[in-house]
Amino acid sequence: MSGSGVDPAPSPAAPRGRGPVVAALMLGMALAAIDGTIVSTAVPQIVGDLGGFSVFSWLFSGYLLAVTVTLPVYGKLSDTFGRKPVLIAGIVLFLFGSVLCAAAWNMAALIAFRVVQGLGGGALQGTVQTIAADLYPLKERPKIQAKLSTVWATSAVAGPVIGGLFAVYADWRWIFLINLPIGAVALWLVVRHLHEPSRTRRAAGAPRPRIDWAGALAVFATGALLLTALVQGGVAWPWFSAPSLGLLAGSVVLGALTVVIERRAAEPIIPGWVWRRRTIASVNLALGAMGLLMVAPTVFLPTYAQSVLGLGPIAAGFVLSVMTLSWPVSAAFSNRVYNRIGFRLTAIIGMGCALLILLAFPLLPYPGEPWQPALIMLLLGAALGLFQLPLIVGVQSTVGWAERGTTTASVLFCRQVGQSVGAALFGAVANGVLTSRLAAAPVPGLPGDLDAVSHALDDPGSLSAAATDQLRRAVDAAVDHVYLGAAAAAALALLVLVLLAPRRFPVLTEEPGGDTPAP
């Protein structure tokens, strides 16, 4: 019996009836997955129409903040009240935000409506992953995870193409309106086919579930302040300025207050057992480190491909997208590995390979050929597929139905926070290396940061051949250092798995009466 006094549910749908639910999950995941890539290609048209160039980065930062800080809240709500109402609310909120974004009249309104979208996106990401674990027993979970990974891979390739087509041949507002038919089909499938009959029964004499609204507000406020400091520090204001220090200090104070509130709450949003259980804590930290290292390829590789290799935006996107081709393939076959040697050792092998691949990037010749970084990304995707999926499947299999939503949300939350920390940390590293290299260059008049470098390289006629070469070499050195930092994050993930993770995950068997420890 769960702590909320509700009988555990073994599965939200019978095996034979889960096909429509899987389709709904894939459509719901597509809404969240394609959102970032489809918007990024239309930014010039959006800025040209609405203005607000100085703050357009908040189109992405605001969405990221809303998704990240709501993940723990939705995870707890899905464990308390069931997955279906949370997923329905997430889809409706995401579609409502999409309509508002399409109707935005200025940049401030569009940013605010993107936050509304993010509030729905948090429910989509966490709840879809949780239902996927509910639908399939342990041996079959790689099937659904591979399908969801394929959605992400397809979105990474299709998003920029669709966004570019709408921006050029129609209107940028259609990039939000396209969500409506996709979301409507997903909503219909969820309402009609996702059933959680046993979740509605209450145990005799059990207290009524209570929502920890104070904890939810405290988690939201703490995460918002911390992520705002990380995302905007060094961009909108200097790191050691009053806004940065104030936001960081405020997040520390609110974090301490959150701990006090959660310790006193009857049904805390972030229960203490998430960090007291060795398996969950180690997976959270390892995937947080993975989020950190993912910033190197996703943020800095396109800059490298365009600035150093001289590729156009589409070709640069292809160099990055090959990673999304090998990732789902590796994830789909990972069960053949972890069924033989275990979750922990499989993840160690995957991250060990990722470490070596990341260390190989700085060894690439200058300027090199496009196939060289593309090959590295292909191998990196395969390594990370072997790392991430066993950890997610493994940690989901160590908890019962009534704790799976909270556990899954904590894993995704740590990965998102890792990405935010990585963006801030590696951005500072890249700018620091770039500034020092350009200051020491024998050619005068060179730009001093990544934004100025990008503008200079977009207009080759503004620089001499010698200055352009110095600029490319400086970008090459900056990205090399970022990849070394990513390798350090990979080494951190390895240390967590070796020193903290148990040799064997305490997997539960799934029986009709609930989840019980495996013999």
Beta strands, then each sheet from edge to edge (+ up, - down):
strand 1: 508-511
strand 2: 514-517
sheet 1: 1+ 2-
end
